[in-house]
């Protein structure tokens, strides 16, 4: 069922999540909500926000209050971007075209996945606001370079280089339902790419280490990427303070603290737990974004207080997309924006730039 208006009784991300179960098949649902292995990190991404408490600040002047920010040369009306998610047509027949319609309507930043189910050029043609392109470096580097060129020519304003998934995670939930793409849905941007030869390991060989890792990206690939594009490069998947300096030294333009929504390596800390240490190491030299676990406006406020410039949401907007298409995505973003604004008023913050750790209650 596809709605042109928002169904009643949807007031939060959780409401959309519960409703979305009725709007997608079980295999697509399992793909979307599943995490790696026992899904400990996927669950912790959400519940770790609940452990952080806020404190109010009262009787403040709110003349001129707003949630605007400038991010890599673009002015955004609020600090919420749509994270890259593969194959939107799994969840709505219009796929990424519905998503970009929503993002353009409300002014949200959108990051289009390498594995989108609509050509990157077609998504860009339907956008009225700047887009970023999420890039997985492919084993075929010449094909990767052509992908970057296509993104440049289509008008994308930045590359979001995902580095935290050189291999797929152990996703038991997907395995149990035998997840596979239905006919008519594919990673259309990768059509025609040469696939690496499959090595059939013997019973005595490692199924992973027998030649399958020879082409995975390294730090040198960031240097290579910078040599072939003038677009800003944001590195997505930083979870270690030790990696921060390497990335900044190589000249990246931003960092995204992300554990891939808990979908790659289980038992990692939540991203909100990782953020303070990474923000301290970055020390304001480049913007920091955070994804994984955002479900409330108060979560956004907490992330900004701990050092993020903005946040990205993934599963929440896909829930809304499945329920009500572009209208649902706009509605969900308005819910989160309104919740953030309410939290800012109640903690005494007139603009995003007044949000800091003084808002966090310490026992």
VOMAR-481988 format. One record per residue (C-alpha): residue number from 1; chain; x, y, z. Coordinates in steps of 0.5 Angstrom, whole numbers, padded with zeros to 4 digits. Layout:
<atoms>
ATOM     i   ch    east   north      up
ATOM   NUM    A       X       Y       Z
...
</atoms>
This chain:
<atoms>
ATOM     i   ch    east   north      up
ATOM     1    A    0000    0000    0000
ATOM     2    A    0003    0007   -0002
ATOM     3    A    0000    0013    0001
ATOM     4    A    0000    0020   -0002
ATOM     5    A   -0001    0023    0005
ATOM     6    A    0001    0021    0012
ATOM     7    A   -0003    0016    0016
ATOM     8    A   -0005    0018    0022
ATOM     9    A   -0002    0016    0029
ATOM    10    A    0005    0017    0027
ATOM    11    A    0008    0021    0032
ATOM    12    A    0015    0019    0032
ATOM    13    A    0021    0015    0029
ATOM    14    A    0018    0009    0033
ATOM    15    A    0011    0009    0031
ATOM    16    A    0014    0009    0023
ATOM    17    A    0018    0003    0025
ATOM    18    A    0012   -0001    0028
ATOM    19    A    0008    0001    0022
ATOM    20    A    0013    0000    0017
ATOM    21    A    0013   -0008    0018
ATOM    22    A    0006   -0008    0015
ATOM    23    A    0009   -0004    0008
ATOM    24    A    0015   -0009    0006
ATOM    25    A    0016   -0016    0006
ATOM    26    A    0020   -0020    0011
ATOM    27    A    0026   -0021    0008
ATOM    28    A    0027   -0013    0006
ATOM    29    A    0025   -0012    0013
ATOM    30    A    0030   -0017    0016
ATOM    31    A    0036   -0014    0011
ATOM    32    A    0034   -0007    0014
ATOM    33    A    0033   -0008    0021
ATOM    34    A    0039   -0013    0022
ATOM    35    A    0046   -0012    0025
ATOM    36    A    0052   -0016    0025
ATOM    37    A    0052   -0023    0029
ATOM    38    A    0048   -0022    0036
ATOM    39    A    0046   -0015    0034
ATOM    40    A    0049   -0012    0040
ATOM    41    A    0052   -0006    0037
ATOM    42    A    0046   -0005    0033
ATOM    43    A    0042   -0005    0040
ATOM    44    A    0047   -0001    0044
ATOM    45    A    0047    0005    0038
ATOM    46    A    0040    0006    0041
ATOM    47    A    0040    0005    0048
ATOM    48    A    0047    0009    0049
ATOM    49    A    0043    0015    0048
ATOM    50    A    0039    0014    0054
ATOM    51    A    0044    0014    0059
ATOM    52    A    0046    0021    0057
ATOM    53    A    0042    0026    0061
ATOM    54    A    0040    0033    0060
ATOM    55    A    0040    0039    0064
ATOM    56    A    0035    0045    0063
ATOM    57    A    0037    0052    0063
ATOM    58    A    0031    0057    0064
ATOM    59    A    0029    0064    0062
ATOM    60    A    0034    0065    0056
ATOM    61    A    0032    0070    0050
ATOM    62    A    0030    0066    0044
ATOM    63    A    0030    0072    0039
ATOM    64    A    0033    0070    0032
ATOM    65    A    0033    0062    0034
ATOM    66    A    0034    0058    0029
ATOM    67    A    0038    0051    0027
ATOM    68    A    0042    0053    0021
ATOM    69    A    0049    0051    0020
ATOM    70    A    0054    0051    0014
ATOM    71    A    0057    0045    0012
ATOM    72    A    0063    0044    0007
ATOM    73    A    0060    0051    0004
ATOM    74    A    0053    0049    0004
ATOM    75    A    0048    0052    0008
ATOM    76    A    0043    0047    0011
ATOM    77    A    0036    0049    0015
ATOM    78    A    0038    0043    0020
ATOM    79    A    0043    0039    0022
ATOM    80    A    0040    0032    0020
ATOM    81    A    0042    0029    0013
ATOM    82    A    0040    0023    0010
ATOM    83    A    0045    0017    0010
ATOM    84    A    0047    0013    0005
ATOM    85    A    0042    0007    0004
ATOM    86    A    0043    0001   -0001
ATOM    87    A    0037    0000   -0006
ATOM    88    A    0031    0004   -0004
ATOM    89    A    0027    0001   -0009
ATOM    90    A    0026   -0005   -0004
ATOM    91    A    0022   -0001    0001
ATOM    92    A    0018    0004   -0004
ATOM    93    A    0017    0003   -0012
ATOM    94    A    0020    0010   -0013
ATOM    95    A    0026    0008   -0009
ATOM    96    A    0031    0014   -0009
ATOM    97    A    0027    0019   -0013
ATOM    98    A    0022    0019   -0008
ATOM    99    A    0027    0020   -0002
ATOM   100    A    0031    0026   -0006
ATOM   101    A    0024    0029   -0007
ATOM   102    A    0023    0029    0000
ATOM   103    A    0030    0032    0002
ATOM   104    A    0029    0037   -0004
ATOM   105    A    0022    0039   -0001
ATOM   106    A    0025    0040    0006
ATOM   107    A    0032    0042    0005
ATOM   108    A    0035    0036    0008
ATOM   109    A    0042    0034    0006
ATOM   110    A    0042    0027    0002
ATOM   111    A    0048    0022    0001
ATOM   112    A    0046    0018   -0005
ATOM   113    A    0049    0010   -0004
ATOM   114    A    0054    0007   -0009
ATOM   115    A    0049    0001   -0009
ATOM   116    A    0043    0006   -0010
ATOM   117    A    0037    0002   -0014
ATOM   118    A    0037    0009   -0019
ATOM   119    A    0042    0011   -0023
ATOM   120    A    0046    0017   -0019
ATOM   121    A    0045    0022   -0025
ATOM   122    A    0037    0021   -0025
ATOM   123    A    0037    0022   -0017
ATOM   124    A    0041    0028   -0019
ATOM   125    A    0037    0031   -0024
ATOM   126    A    0031    0030   -0019
ATOM   127    A    0034    0034   -0014
ATOM   128    A    0034    0042   -0012
ATOM   129    A    0039    0042   -0007
ATOM   130    A    0046    0039   -0006
ATOM   131    A    0047    0032   -0006
ATOM   132    A    0053    0028   -0003
ATOM   133    A    0055    0021   -0007
ATOM   134    A    0057    0016   -0002
ATOM   135    A    0063    0012   -0005
ATOM   136    A    0065    0005   -0004
ATOM   137    A    0072    0004   -0007
ATOM   138    A    0071   -0002   -0012
ATOM   139    A    0077   -0008   -0014
ATOM   140    A    0077   -0005   -0021
ATOM   141    A    0080    0002   -0019
ATOM   142    A    0079    0005   -0026
ATOM   143    A    0071    0003   -0026
ATOM   144    A    0072    0007   -0019
ATOM   145    A    0075    0013   -0022
ATOM   146    A    0069    0013   -0027
ATOM   147    A    0064    0013   -0022
ATOM   148    A    0067    0019   -0019
ATOM   149    A    0067    0023   -0025
ATOM   150    A    0060    0021   -0026
ATOM   151    A    0059    0024   -0019
ATOM   152    A    0062    0030   -0021
ATOM   153    A    0059    0031   -0028
ATOM   154    A    0052    0030   -0025
ATOM   155    A    0053    0036   -0020
ATOM   156    A    0055    0032   -0013
ATOM   157    A    0058    0037   -0008
ATOM   158    A    0062    0032   -0004
ATOM   159    A    0064    0025   -0004
ATOM   160    A    0063    0020    0002
ATOM   161    A    0068    0015    0003
ATOM   162    A    0066    0009    0007
ATOM   163    A    0072    0005    0010
ATOM   164    A    0069    0001    0015
ATOM   165    A    0066   -0005    0011
ATOM   166    A    0072   -0008    0007
ATOM   167    A    0068   -0014    0008
ATOM   168    A    0061   -0016    0009
ATOM   169    A    0059   -0017    0017
ATOM   170    A    0056   -0024    0019
ATOM   171    A    0049   -0022    0019
ATOM   172    A    0045   -0028    0021
ATOM   173    A    0038   -0025    0021
ATOM   174    A    0039   -0024    0013
ATOM   175    A    0042   -0031    0013
ATOM   176    A    0036   -0034    0016
ATOM   177    A    0031   -0031    0011
ATOM   178    A    0036   -0032    0005
ATOM   179    A    0036   -0025    0004
ATOM   180    A    0037   -0023   -0004
ATOM   181    A    0035   -0018   -0008
ATOM   182    A    0028   -0019   -0012
ATOM   183    A    0028   -0019   -0020
ATOM   184    A    0028   -0012   -0022
ATOM   185    A    0032   -0009   -0017
ATOM   186    A    0040   -0008   -0017
ATOM   187    A    0046   -0004   -0016
ATOM   188    A    0045    0000   -0022
ATOM   189    A    0051    0005   -0022
ATOM   190    A    0056   -0002   -0022
ATOM   191    A    0053   -0004   -0028
ATOM   192    A    0058   -0007   -0033
ATOM   193    A    0064   -0007   -0028
ATOM   194    A    0069   -0013   -0028
ATOM   195    A    0068   -0017   -0022
ATOM   196    A    0074   -0020   -0019
ATOM   197    A    0075   -0028   -0020
ATOM   198    A    0072   -0032   -0015
ATOM   199    A    0077   -0037   -0011
ATOM   200    A    0074   -0043   -0009
ATOM   201    A    0078   -0045   -0003
ATOM   202    A    0079   -0052   -0001
ATOM   203    A    0077   -0055    0006
ATOM   204    A    0084   -0053    0008
ATOM   205    A    0084   -0046    0006
ATOM   206    A    0081   -0040    0009
ATOM   207    A    0075   -0038    0006
ATOM   208    A    0077   -0031    0007
ATOM   209    A    0084   -0030    0007
ATOM   210    A    0085   -0034    0000
ATOM   211    A    0086   -0028   -0004
ATOM   212    A    0080   -0024   -0003
ATOM   213    A    0083   -0019    0001
ATOM   214    A    0088   -0017   -0004
ATOM   215    A    0084   -0011   -0007
ATOM   216    A    0081   -0008   -0001
ATOM   217    A    0082    0000    0000
ATOM   218    A    0088    0002    0004
ATOM   219    A    0090    0009    0006
ATOM   220    A    0094    0010    0000
ATOM   221    A    0087    0010   -0004
ATOM   222    A    0085    0016    0000
ATOM   223    A    0091    0019   -0003
ATOM   224    A    0089    0017   -0010
ATOM   225    A    0082    0019   -0009
ATOM   226    A    0085    0026   -0008
ATOM   227    A    0089    0026   -0014
ATOM   228    A    0083    0024   -0019
ATOM   229    A    0078    0029   -0016
ATOM   230    A    0077    0036   -0013
ATOM   231    A    0071    0034   -0009
ATOM   232    A    0071    0035   -0002
ATOM   233    A    0072    0028    0001
ATOM   234    A    0069    0026    0008
ATOM   235    A    0071    0019    0011
ATOM   236    A    0065    0015    0014
ATOM   237    A    0067    0010    0019
ATOM   238    A    0072    0013    0024
ATOM   239    A    0071    0009    0030
ATOM   240    A    0078    0010    0033
ATOM   241    A    0082    0016    0035
ATOM   242    A    0088    0013    0033
ATOM   243    A    0085    0013    0025
ATOM   244    A    0084    0021    0026
ATOM   245    A    0091    0024    0025
ATOM   246    A    0092    0019    0019
ATOM   247    A    0086    0022    0016
ATOM   248    A    0087    0029    0017
ATOM   249    A    0094    0028    0015
ATOM   250    A    0092    0026    0008
ATOM   251    A    0087    0032    0008
ATOM   252    A    0080    0029    0008
ATOM   253    A    0075    0035    0009
ATOM   254    A    0071    0031    0014
ATOM   255    A    0070    0025    0019
ATOM   256    A    0063    0021    0020
ATOM   257    A    0064    0017    0027
ATOM   258    A    0060    0011    0024
ATOM   259    A    0060    0003    0026
ATOM   260    A    0056    0002    0020
ATOM   261    A    0049    0002    0024
ATOM   262    A    0052   -0004    0028
ATOM   263    A    0052   -0008    0021
ATOM   264    A    0059   -0010    0020
ATOM   265    A    0063   -0012    0027
ATOM   266    A    0059   -0014    0033
ATOM   267    A    0061   -0011    0040
ATOM   268    A    0064   -0005    0038
ATOM   269    A    0062    0001    0042
ATOM   270    A    0056    0005    0040
ATOM   271    A    0058    0011    0036
ATOM   272    A    0056    0016    0042
ATOM   273    A    0061    0013    0046
ATOM   274    A    0066    0014    0041
ATOM   275    A    0065    0021    0039
ATOM   276    A    0068    0025    0045
ATOM   277    A    0075    0022    0044
ATOM   278    A    0075    0023    0037
ATOM   279    A    0072    0030    0038
ATOM   280    A    0078    0032    0042
ATOM   281    A    0083    0029    0038
ATOM   282    A    0080    0033    0032
ATOM   283    A    0080    0039    0036
ATOM   284    A    0075    0043    0031
ATOM   285    A    0080    0042    0025
ATOM   286    A    0075    0039    0020
ATOM   287    A    0067    0038    0021
ATOM   288    A    0065    0031    0025
ATOM   289    A    0058    0028    0023
ATOM   290    A    0055    0022    0027
ATOM   291    A    0051    0016    0025
ATOM   292    A    0048    0010    0028
ATOM   293    A    0042    0010    0033
ATOM   294    A    0039    0017    0032
ATOM   295    A    0032    0016    0034
ATOM   296    A    0030    0023    0038
ATOM   297    A    0031    0030    0037
ATOM   298    A    0034    0029    0044
ATOM   299    A    0039    0024    0041
ATOM   300    A    0041    0030    0036
ATOM   301    A    0042    0035    0041
ATOM   302    A    0047    0030    0045
ATOM   303    A    0051    0029    0039
ATOM   304    A    0052    0036    0038
ATOM   305    A    0054    0037    0045
ATOM   306    A    0059    0032    0045
ATOM   307    A    0062    0035    0039
ATOM   308    A    0058    0033    0032
ATOM   309    A    0057    0038    0027
ATOM   310    A    0051    0034    0025
ATOM   311    A    0048    0028    0025
ATOM   312    A    0046    0023    0019
ATOM   313    A    0040    0018    0020
ATOM   314    A    0039    0011    0016
ATOM   315    A    0034    0006    0018
ATOM   316    A    0029    0012    0021
ATOM   317    A    0028    0015    0014
ATOM   318    A    0027    0008    0011
ATOM   319    A    0022    0006    0015
ATOM   320    A    0018    0013    0013
ATOM   321    A    0019    0012    0006
ATOM   322    A    0016    0005    0006
ATOM   323    A    0010    0007    0010
ATOM   324    A    0008    0014    0006
ATOM   325    A    0014    0015    0001
ATOM   326    A    0017    0022    0000
ATOM   327    A    0011    0025    0004
ATOM   328    A    0013    0020    0010
ATOM   329    A    0020    0022    0009
ATOM   330    A    0019    0030    0010
ATOM   331    A    0014    0028    0016
ATOM   332    A    0019    0024    0019
ATOM   333    A    0024    0030    0018
ATOM   334    A    0020    0035    0021
ATOM   335    A    0018    0031    0027
ATOM   336    A    0026    0030    0029
ATOM   337    A    0027    0037    0027
ATOM   338    A    0021    0039    0032
ATOM   339    A    0024    0035    0037
ATOM   340    A    0031    0038    0037
ATOM   341    A    0028    0045    0037
ATOM   342    A    0024    0043    0043
ATOM   343    A    0030    0040    0046
ATOM   344    A    0034    0047    0045
ATOM   345    A    0029    0051    0048
ATOM   346    A    0029    0047    0054
ATOM   347    A    0036    0047    0055
ATOM   348    A    0037    0054    0053
ATOM   349    A    0040    0054    0046
ATOM   350    A    0038    0059    0041
ATOM   351    A    0043    0057    0036
ATOM   352    A    0047    0050    0034
ATOM   353    A    0053    0054    0036
ATOM   354    A    0051    0055    0043
ATOM   355    A    0050    0047    0044
ATOM   356    A    0056    0044    0048
ATOM   357    A    0057    0040    0054
ATOM   358    A    0054    0044    0059
ATOM   359    A    0048    0042    0057
ATOM   360    A    0049    0035    0060
ATOM   361    A    0048    0033    0067
ATOM   362    A    0053    0030    0071
ATOM   363    A    0052    0026    0077
</atoms>
